[in-house]
Amino acid sequence: MRIDVVSIFPTIFDALEVSLLGKARTTGLLDVRVHDLRDYTHDRHRTVDDTPYGGGAGMVMKPEPWGEALDDVTRDAESRPVIIFPSPAGERFTQATARELSTASHLVFGCGRYEGIDERVFDYADELGDVRLISLGDYVLNGGEVAVMAMVEAIGRLIPGVVGNPESLVEESHEDGLLEYPSFTKPAVWREREVPPVLLSGNHGAVASWRREQQLERTRERRPDLLSD
Ligand SMILES: COc1cc(COC(=O)c2cn[nH]c2)cc(-c2cccnc2)c1
């Protein structure tokens, strides 16, 4: 998978080298390219924002740099990319979204800042790829960069070969629509707290039933919304 990221803070994405995705990049499973939006400006101050038409507080990201940046990153695309803009006004990002996007050949992420991006950019981008505004949650960040880091990690780890043990991807929260069961490891007793005896019983059927019940109990308590979907 090829991933292009456009941002006015490209160095933030140096952190992707450190995470599990660093290995995926060296093995060629992931081809991650980060671009500075200011490289697509032509004025002395490398301006990327301006005041909003119609008035109002804050600044809006200008369309021209975005148009040139999106042209550039899609110019040599081997397939029609999915062009994703993190936004508080976007569709909800879930494990199902991550799974869907992990099958794409080419993802382009556009990191908005300020009060957002001139709306005409999304209309233009639709000529270049499938545009998706995606929200990580109902809160506002200063920019899309942190959201892109989270999405790239959630998507990247689902690509075969990126995570060492694919078995570990199956028994995770949200993979089966429920929260994951509690985990324990040695010692069997720690600060007078015992590991649930069923987990030491060697009875795999009883362990599986206990874990399923724990998943349901936790989901009922913490995320009843997942049970009504
Ligand atoms: C401060 O104003 C913002 C911030 C952000 C960064 O993303 C988030 O805050 C976010 C993402 N998931 N949950 C929250 C994005 C936009 C934006 C981008 C494109 C179109 N419209 C708006 C605007």
The ligand as an ORCA input file, in Angstrom:
! r2SCAN-3c Opt
* xyz 0 1
  C      -9.856     22.938     14.336
  O     -10.629     22.719     13.191
  C     -10.421     21.561     12.495
  C      -9.619     20.539     13.003
  C      -9.449     19.392     12.234
  C      -8.606     18.262     12.755
  O      -9.405     17.085     12.915
  C     -10.149     16.993     14.089
  O     -10.220     17.915     14.868
  C     -10.846     15.708     14.335
  C     -10.772     14.581     13.534
  N     -11.538     13.652     14.131
  N     -12.111     14.173     15.238
  C     -11.691     15.444     15.383
  C     -10.029     19.265     10.966
  C     -10.839     20.304     10.497
  C     -11.467     20.159      9.183
  C     -10.815     19.490      8.141
  C     -11.464     19.356      6.917
  C     -12.751     19.857      6.771
  N     -13.374     20.484      7.797
  C     -12.765     20.630      8.979
  C     -11.036     21.455     11.248
*
